[in-house]
Amino acid sequence: MRTIETLGDLRGKRVLVRSDFNVPLDGQTITDDGRIRAALPTLSTLVNAGAKVIVMAHLGRPKGEVDPRYSLAPVAVRLGELLGAPVTLAADVVGPSAHEAVAALGEGEVVLLENVRFDPRETSKDDAERQSLANELADLADAYVSDGFGVVHRKQASVYDIAQILPSAAGSLVFKEIDSLRKATDNPERPYTVILGGAKVADKLGVIANLLNKADILLIGGGMGFTFLKAQGKEIGNSLLDADQLETVKGFLATAAEKGVELVLPVDVIVAPEFDKDATPTVVSVDEIPADQMGMDLGPESRALFAEKIAASKTVVWNGPMGVFEFPAFAEGTKVVARALSEADAFTIVGGGDSAAAVRILGFDEDTFSHISTGGGASLEFLEGKELPGIAVLED
């Protein structure tokens, strides 16, 4: 995969960088700036090299229309604070404001284009439409750096098409993401354990199917765990259920047994009468879930079991929370898994999305994990064994 070094001397060159600034907002306040901070190494490298840096990114799903709710204005302010220098925000993507802002750039200065998804061509399924936007973006720059790992699984103008026009390379974030994921999947040190959680089995079908050929241990928790318990014939009350996937899950259980993969499910859970942060929690065995209750978290025996499996591993990948971690009464399962990863003598990856958010919300030191991914969907597709268009286009 081509890196920034392959682009040569960048002093005075206009470098277009695709970052992932899809950060959570409360009004105009950024509630988690993790993705902005993750972009700093690449941007600082370019600034220090004397490049004229043009950053593009998306925020939310504005559906190809200008929507002030999804303006990158708060991001420009925060990015400027983190870089220690003002960042100009262009008022459009490839219009007069963008051209004016780029023309005014000095060496080592940074401009941020407005939300690239304000232009409907960015996410178009029509190759010609995406190519049209990519050509206009290319007019702004001399080289392209892909550093938004959260979008490399998308064939979009600012991710895929642009890389075929300008001299292109992977930024340090994208390089680190792919290097870490390959380390965990191509030839992992064993035992190799994968922890999967979150709400739905359907979201992770491909991942489970692929990992049954690679992992030694699969720990299944979160809402998706109840579909596995149901597939074993257990009563799960009002817990989350992917009824359409029951037969598929039965197949996974059979395949795991056949291949000698240790598929570990909860042995006890925390249940509550309703989905509410103030609901009364009760610990029950998975064989005794009341018909009028719903599973909300791993029980104490399950937490200990999962932590024990993690501690005995040499490579661990985690994607998806173990319960409703946003509610303090039901956060302990996710917290125990995070703590076990942080303390493990292993190569550990937190696979983006809700898992990465949980690590930050629950107050863990990010440096205690080998790698925290910035792209939940991209890391999942990589774990499925799929080709990521935004990566394939950067490889010689």
N, C-alpha and C positions, 0 to 999 in steps of 0.2 A: 504494500500500500504506500503510495507516494506521500511524503511528509513535507512540511514547510521548507526544509533544507533543500529539497529538490527544485524549488522555485528560484534559487539563486539570490543575488543581491536585490533586496526589495526597497532600498532607500529611494524615496521619491516616487515609488510605484503605488498605484491605486489598487488596494487589495480588498476584494469583496468577501466578507466572512458571513457564512450562514450559521447563526447561533440559535439556541433554543431558549427563549425567554418567556415561555408559556408558564408564567408564575401565578400563584393564587392571589387574588385581590379582594380586599374588603373596601369597596368604594374605590378610592385612589391610593389606598395603602397596601403595599406588598406585604403579605403575611409570612412568606417564606422565600428568601432571596437565594436559595441554594443553587438554582440553575444559573443565576447571574454570576455568582461567585465561581461556579465551575468553569465559566467562560474566560475568567481572568488570565490564566496562564498563556493561552493562545493570543489573546488581545494584547497582553503586555509584551510578549515576544515580538509581535508586529510593530507595536509602538516603539519599542527599543531599537528595532531595526530601521526606524525612520520611514516606515511605510505610511501612506495615507489610507487610513482604515475606514472602510464603509461596512457597517454591520446591518444585516437584515435578519428579521425574526418574525415569528407570529405570536399572537396572544388570543386564546379562545377560538371560537368558531363564528366569525362574523359573516360567513356565507357569501363571501365575495362582494360585500358592500361596506362602505365606510360607516363605522359604528363607534361613536365616541367612547362607549363603554369599554372597547377593546383597544383604545389608543395605547401606544407604547410610551406615552409621556412619563408615567411613573418609573418605567424601566430606565429611560434616559437619565433621569435624575439620580437614581440609585447607582447606575453604572458609572456615572461621573464621580459620585462619592467614593466608590470603590477603586476607581482608577486614579483618583486624586487630580483629575482635570475635567473641565466641562465637556459634556457630550452634546453636540447639536442634534436635535430631532428634526428631520425633514418632515414636511407636512403631507408628503405623498410617497408613493413607492418608486415610481420611475418618471414622475412628472417634473414640472419646472422647479419646484422646491428642492427635489432630490438633486437635479443637475446643478442648481445654484449652490447648494450646500457642499457638494463634492468639489466643485470648481474652487471653492474658498478654502479647501483643506490644505493645511501645511503638513510638513513631515512630522510624523508622530502624533498627529491629531486624529480624532475619531468622530464620525458622524453616524447616527442611527437612522435608517429609513423607517418610515411609518409601516405599521403592520402589513406584511407582505400578503396576508390573506384578505386584505381589503380589495385586492385585485382578483377577480374571479378566475383569471387564467392560471393562477398559482396551483390550484387543486383540480384543474380541468382534466377530464379523462381523454380529451382530444389532444393528441400529440402536437398538432400544429398550433393550437392555442397556447399550450405551455411553452413551445419553442419561441413563439412571438414574445412572450414576457421575458424568457431567458435572453433573447437577443437584446432587448431593451436594457436589461440588467447588465449585460456584458458591455454595453456602450459606456457604462459608468466606470469600468475597471480594467486593469491590466492582468489580474490574476484572481483566482478564486480559492478560498479555503473553506472546507466543510467541517464545521465544529458543532453542529446541532445533532447530537446522537439521537435525541428523542424523535427525529423525523427521518432518519436514514432508511427506514423501512417503507418510506413513501416515495412514489415516483412523481415528484412535484418539481415545478420549474426551478425553484431556488435550491433544490437538493440534487436533482438528477440531470435535468436538461442543461443547466448552466455549466456543469462540470465537463460537458462535451464541447463547449465553445472556448472557454478560457483555459490557460495553463492552470491545473488544479492539483490540490493536495489535501490530505487530512490534517486537521488541527490536532493539538496535543490531547484534547479531550476525547475526540473520536478515536484517535490511535490507542489511547489508554483503555477505552471501553472495549474495543475489539480485541486488544491484546489480553485483557483480563478474562473476557468471556472465552476466548480460545484456550487460554490456560486451564480454564475450568471444564472445558468440554472435549478438547482434542486428545489430551493425554493427562488427565487429572491424577494427582497423587491420591491414593486410596487408603481408607474408605472414602468414597465420593457420595455425599449426601445432598439431596435436594429437598427443600421445604417449600411446599405449595399451600397457599391459603387464598383468602379473598372469597367473594360471594359465589361465583358460578363455576361449575366444572366446564361448561361450554367454552369459557374463555381460555381454557388451558388444555383442551383435548389434544392438540398437536404436540404440545410440550410433553404431556404425560406419555403419549405414544412413542415419542422419540427417546425420552429419558429411560424408558423401560429397557432400552438396549444399551444404556450407558452407565446409569447410576447403580450404586450398591444398595442405597437406602432411600426410600421416598417417604417423607413425613407429610401427611395430609391433614390440614386443619382448616380453620375458618368456616365460612358458610358452606363451602364446597365439600367439606368433610361429611356433612350430613347425607349427601347423596350417596357417598360410599357406604355409610352405615346402613342406609335404607337398602342398598344393593345386597347387604349381608343379611337382610330380613329383619332389621331392628325397627322398633317404633321410634319415630323422631318428632312426634308431636307437631307443633306449628313451625318447626325449623325450616330454613331455606331448603328447597328441593328442586333440582333440575330433573323433573320427571321424564323428560324426553331423552335423557342421557343414561337412564338406569341400566339398559342393556349394554351400552358401551362401557360403563363403569364395571359391570360384572365381568366383561371381557378383560378389562385392565387387571382386575383382581386375579383372574385365571392366568393371564400372561405373566404377572409378577411371580406367582407361585411356580409357574413352569420354568422361568428364567432364573429363579433363585434371587430375585430382587426382594429385599425386605420392605414391604409396604406397611407402614405403621400408621394406624388410625388412633384417634382419642379413645381412652378407656373410661374417662369421666368428663363431664362438661358442666358449665355453669348455665343454668336455664333461668328464664324469667317469664312472667305472664304476658308481657307486651314489650315492644321495641321502644324503650324509653330510658333515659339516663338515670331516672329515679326508680326504675322498676326493681322489685325485690329479688336479689340473686339467690339461687339455691344450687348446691352441688349435688349432682346425681350421677350414678353409673350410666354408661351408654345403653345398658340393658333395661334401664328404668326411667326413661324420659317420659314425663307425664304427657298425655294427649293434648292438654290445654296449655302447654308451655313451649317456649322456643329456645333453642340453643344460642348462647351469646358469646361463649368463650371456652377455652380449654379449662378443665378442672385441674386441681392440684396434682393428682397422680399423673395426668397426661403431661402437664408442664414438666414434671420431674423426668418422665420418660423421654420426652423430646429433648430436654437439656442433656440427658445422659447420652443419647445417640449423637448429638452435635459434638459433645466433648470428646467422643471416641473417633471423630472424623478428621481427615486431613484436607479435604476440599469440601466446602459447603456453599451452595447457592440457595438464596431465600427470595421467594417472590410471593407476596400476599400476606396480609395480617392474619393472626390466629383467632381474632374475635372483633367485637365492636370497640376497637381501641380508643375511639373518640369519646366514649363514655368511661370515666374513671373506674366504675364498678366492674367493667368488662375488658379492662386493658391488660390485666396481669399476664395472660397467655402470650400476647405479643411482646410484652416487656421481658418475660423470661426467655423467649426465643432470641430476642435481640441481645440480651445480656450474655446468653450462652455463646452466641456468635462472637461477641466482642471479646470474650475471654478464651475462646478456643485457640489451640495451637494448630491452626489450619489456615489455608488460603480461603478467605471468606468474601462472598459477593452478596450485596444487598441489591436486588434486582429492580430498582427504580419504583416509580409510582407510589402506591400507598405504603409500601414497605419502607422506602426512603423517607417518606413523610413521617411515618411512625417513629423512626430512629431519631429524627429531629424533635418531634413533638414530645417524645418521652424523655428527651434530655441526654441522649447518649453522645459520647465523644466520637465524632465521625472518624477520627484517626485510628480508632481501635478496630476498624474493619479494613480488610485489604482493599476493597473497592466498593463504592456506593454508586450504582448506575444512575444516570440522569434520564434514562428512557425506559419506562416500563414496557410499553408495546414493542419497542425495538429489541429489547433484551429477550422478551418472550419469543419473538419470531426467530431470533438467533438460536435460542434454546430448542426451538422446533426443528432447526436444521434448514430453515428457509434462506434463500439468497436475499440479501438486503440491497435494493437497487442503488441507494446512495453510497454503499460501500463498494459494490462491484464496479461502479464507474470510476473509482479512484485507484483501482488495481491495474498494474501493467499487464 
